[in-house]
Amino acid sequence: LVIGVSEAGVGVLARQLQDRIAAADLVIAAPRFHPDLQQLSARSDTASAPQKISDWPVPFSNIYRMLEDNHDKSLVILATGDPMWFGVGASLAQRLGADGCEVVPAVSGLQLAAARLGWAFSHCAVVSIHGRPITNIIPSLYPRARLLIIAAGSSSPPAVAELLTKNGFGAAQMTVLAHLGGAEESRFDGKAETWDHPDIPDFHILAVDC
């Protein structure tokens, strides 16, 4: 079972999903979700609580070994947002087939970013530079283009600002939307040619209005 979780955490999931998580033998989730999972286990009224909470494997490809090693156990993977959009759900479905895993999506950070900015999601170009070359952005650059960029970390905005400026889009408006949907949601705005925000959280969506 792959469950999409927003920045609001496990506590806002439907009760039936929380019960399935609490009854699982193994839960794989990013460290930021571990406190929620421990609280869920403590208050669970199901027959059993998670025997083990594990972080995401590094490299990610090791997850298939984890699945093989736990093939006889109930396993839940918590992902961010929509697991079928640049996520683990898509990778597992390709590897295991549509019937090989159940996926329950949440609203993605990209959708939330478009909503916060008042942009029509259908008119935005979505580009990932998470584990991909930053030059992937260049084909999507043209006057009045709107990009939603899946960032690689806190170093992404200054690198994107430099790239935009070198390619004639120094006047482009950049907006960092961090921890969307969570208690620590924050926003940083500026133009590419004068971008100067040194303390950007790693987990964010970068929006560019050309």
VEXSEMAR-845961 format. One record per residue: x, y negated, z negated of N, C-alpha, C in turn. Coordinates in steps of 0.02 Angstrom, whole numbers, plus 50000, padded with zeros to 5 digits. Each point is the difference from the previous one (the first is absolute). Layout:
% residues N
XYZXYZXYZ/...
This chain:
% residues 210
500425006050000499584994050000500444993850000/499914995550048500364993750004499514994449987/500134996049949499544994749980500344993350008/499684995450035500244993250006499824996149938/500484996249974499904996149939500204992750013/499594995449977500184992950007500454997949943/500224993750002500424997449947499634999649933/499335000550002499614999949938500115006449960/500275005250032500195006049964499505005650000/500195005449967499595006149998499354998949962/500004995449953499414999049958499394997650036/500074997350060499414997650037499745005050050/500325005850004499765005250045499345002849975/499625002950046499375003249981500135005549949/499525000949954500095004949946500155007050027/499685001950054500125006750026500725000950024/500304994650027500705000350021500465000349939/499834996149949500405000249939499995007049969/499425003150002499945006849972500435005050039/500014999250066500405004650041500754998949988/500194993749989500704998649984500185003249933/499574999149950500145002649933500035007649998/499645003350046499995007350001500555003150042/500394995750036500515002650045500595002949962/500345004850031500615002849970500594995350009/500024996550056500554995550015499744993850034/500234994249977499824993650030500644996550022/500044998250064500574996550027499794992750011/500374995449968499814993050004500594995549987/499974993950026500524995049987500024998449925/500584998049974500074998649929499494995049972/499794995250042499544994949975499325002949981/499845006150025499375003249983500065004849941/500615001549978500105004949947499654998249934/500044993649977499654998449938499255001350004/499694998350058499295001350009499855007549995/500445004050031499905007250000500065002949929/500474997449961500085002449931499404998249958/499714994050011499404998049964499415004450021/499975001550065499465004250025500035006949968/500595002849995500095006549969499784999949927/500184994549965499854999649928499264999749986/499614996950046499294999349986499575005050039/500335004450038499645004750043499575004849959/499385001150024499575005049969499915006050045/500455000650050499995005850045500345005849966/499975005850032500285006149970500754999749991/500344996250042500724999649995500244993150021/500594998249981500314993650020500605001650045/500254995050037500565001450044500595003149963/500255005650024500575003249968500644996150015/500004996550056500604996550020499834993950042/500344994449986499954994050041500684998850030/500034999950066500644999450035500024993850043/500594997050005500104994350045500045002550072/499964995350047500085001850070500695002950011/500065005350040500665002950013500424995550045/500655000449991500484996250041500505005050028/500055000650066499594996650050499295002650002/499564996450033499295001850001499895007050029/500425002050047499915006650032500025005749950/500274998849940500015005349949499315001649973/499514995950018499325001349976499735006650027/500245002050059499765006350029500265005949960/500604999349973500265005349957499605000249935/499804994149974499604999849940499325003450011/499724998950059499365003150017500085007650003/500545002350030500125007250005500115003249932/500384996449957500155002649934499385000249955/499504996150017499394999649959499385001950039/500095004550048499445001850044499425003349963/500145003049942499485003449962499704995649945/500174993550002499754995449948499584994550032/499594996949958499624994250023500454993949997/500044996350054500484994550006499654993850025/500154994349969499734993550020500584995350015/499954996550055500504994950018499654993250000/500284995349962499724993249999500424995750046/499664996850047500334995650048499724993049992/500304995350033499784993049997499524998650057/499414997349984499534997950052499725005750040/500054999350066499745005150046500565004750020/500005006249975500555004750015500065001950074/499494998450039500025001750071500284994250043/500194994549967500274994350036500734999149980/500465002250041500724999949984500125003549934/499635005349985500055003049934500095007549999/500025002749939500135007149990499445004350028/499394997549999499435003950026500095001750073/500234995150039500105001250071500565005150011/500544999549961500555004750007499795007249982/499625000649945499795006649980499495003050048/499554995950026499505002450047500335002550064/500534996550021500365002150060500365006649988/500265000949940500395006049984499545005949983/499464998649962499585005449974499355000950039/499834995150042499365000350035499464996449960/499464998250034499464996149968499695003749941/500005006750003499715003949946500505001749945/500624997950010500535001849953500024995749938/499694994150003499994995749941499394995450003/499744998449942499434995449994500284993149985/499744995050035500244993149991499414995549981/500104996249945499504995149978500334993150003/499844995850049500344993650008499724994649954/500424995049987499794993949967500104994350049/499774994149981500124994150041500764998750003/500264999050059500724999150008500214992949983/500644999249984500274993449989499954995550061/500025003050059499934996250062499304996950005/499495004049983499324997450000499914994449949/500295001049941499954994949948500364993650022/500585000850032500374994150023499584996050051/499705003550048499584996650049499424996449966/499705003249950499444997049964500234993749962/500575000449967500244994249962500144994050045/500245001450062500184994750046499424997750044/499455003949999499434998350043500125001750072/500445004950012500165002050068499575006050021/499785000250061499655005950026500525005650008/499905005349963500485005550000500105002850070/499465000250038500045002850068500444995850047/500134993749981500404995650043500724999449976/500195003949950500684999749974500435005650029/500634998450011500495005250019500315002649936/499995006649992500295003149941500675003050020/500524998149963500685002450014500325002349935/500325005750003500365002549941500764999150010/500334997249950500734999949999500265003849939/499565004149973500195004349944500335006350028/500665000249997500375005550029500044999650076/499854994250027500014999050073500384993650015/500254999250061500394994050017499574993749996/500284994749974499644993749994499834997250069/500385002050051499874997750068499345002650028/499685004649964499345002450021499504994250003/500154994649965499554994349998499994996250066/500564999850034500094995550058499465000950054/499815006150020499495000650053499324997049981/499884998949936499354997349978500014992549992/500564996850016500064992749992499774996350062/499504995849991499774995550053499594994549966/499904994350033499644994549968499315002149975/499854998249937499365001349966499915007349981/500515004150008499965007049977499975000149923/499655005049974499975001149928500255007149985/500515000449959500325006449984499905001749926/499855006249986500015002649933500565005249998/500524998549960500615004050001500065004049936/500095006650007500145004349943500744999349985/500154996949944500694998249985500405005849972/500664999350003500455005049974500194998649927/499894993849978500174998249932500094992549995/500304997749945500064992849987500454996550051/500425003750034500454996950050499654998850067/499405002650009499674999550065499824992850019/499694995949957499804993350022500574995750026/500574999449965500534995850029500275002850065/500025006650006500245003050063499524998650057/499355000549985499494998550051500024992550018/500094995849950500044992850012500584998350048/500565003349988500584998950043499875002450071/499685005850006499835002850065499524995450038/499494997649965499514995550032500344993750025/500424997149958500334993850018500465000950061/500375005550001500455001350057499625001250065/499375002249994499615001550060499494994550017/500124993949973499594994350019499364999249962/499925003549944499394999549960500154997549930/500454995249995500184997249935499424996549966/499524997550039499434996549971499445004749977/500105006550009499485004849981499884999849925/499375000549981499815000249929500075007149974/500385000749945500085006549969499665000249931/499675005649986499675000849935500165007049974/500285000249940500115006349965499435001149952/499675005850006499455001949955500235006149962/500164999149937500295005449959499505003049952/500075006549988499595003749952499254998650011/499795000450062499314998450017499505004549963/499514996849969499485003749965500175001649929/500614998349978500225001649932500024994049955/500155001249937500024994649951500584995150014/500525002350035500584995850014499994997350071/499414999750031499964997450069500294992950003/500404998950052500314993450007500084998350074/500114993650013500054997650069500564994950007/500365000450056500554995450014499924997650072/500014993450011499904997250067500604995850021/500104999650065500534995650027500085001150074/500404995750031500155000750071500655004050008/500055003550056500585004350012500664996149996/500024994150032500634996250004500224997149934/499544999549951500184997149935499835004949943/499955006450014499795004949949500505000049942/499734999449940500444999749941499635002549938/499865006549999499695003249942500455005849980/500424999249949500505005149983499745005949960/499424999249968499765005249954499375003450025/500045003250056499435003450030499975007249973/499415002349977499945007049979500115004750058/500255005949986500125004950052499365002150035/499465000849962499385002750027499554994450026/500014999050066499604994550028499855001250074/499534996050024499864999550071500224993050022/500344999750056500244993550026499574998150060/499674994349995499584997550055500364994450037/499965000250066500324994850041499484997250048/499914993549998499544996550046500444995950047/500065002450062500444996650048499694993750027/
